[in-house]
């Protein structure tokens, strides 16, 4: 059983906003080996207060208001928040046992480190979604990196000082596309209420991706990080030396360099069918 805090910028169900944070939350809720100790909210896809209220709504929809929900920093450098306090206290209580999944700006984790210099020592592992190793070029435009670049100082602290840090980069996420026809068929063929809920909240996301980026489907950015956290056997580990500097992180760039100042793991999905199968099966394990 993994004890987890999920730190996210969840905009699931909000028009013209990413849905993958919410899909990652559903994945964690459906994972039998996951004990979700709490959700902390941050900015990125939208403002922190919007993310907080949206996540509260979603937990209510899913019948999981028992899960603690904490509001994080409002912007870069806002390091005093209930989310940061919650991260520090939980890491101290479950020393060496806490896993953190981070899929938004890294302000809350950076704040926890500033409050407690033993924070990363107390945490078992961190899986984050973000960063690029080359430009994300799509048919209509280049997609900017979002998560690591929101708060470069906090991101730098995590990448250099964190232990067992795995980064699901934007580049590696693009290796598996969720196409509309397949996605809709699998969800519509299911008799699970969660399938209808997911479809109703995410169906418009396909046209958003097509209109903005020319993507004929969507990449399950944050869900990929959640799958790695729970099922690393579905990935190839890619551990290497990196030289992390603030200037690079202003665009989310992760510079491979040996010698560097940290070792990071940039996992890659092994096989598309098994990866997707894990996602759908786990989603369908959520009772609503």
Secondary structure, 3 states (H helix, E strand, C coil): CEEEEEEECCCCCCCCCCCHHHHHHHHHHHCCCEEEEEEEECCCCCCHHHHHHHHHHHHHHCCCCCCCEEECCCCCCCCCCHHHHHHHHHHHHCCCCEEEEECCCCHHHHHHHHHCCCHHHHEEEEEEECCECCCEECCCCEECCCHHHHCHHHHHHHHHHCCCEEEECHHHHCCCEECHHHHHHHHHHCCCHHHHHHHHHHCCHHHHHHHHHCCCCEECHHHHHHHHHHCHHHEECCEEEECCCHHHHCCCECCECCCCCEEEECCEECCHHHHHHHHHHHHCCCCC
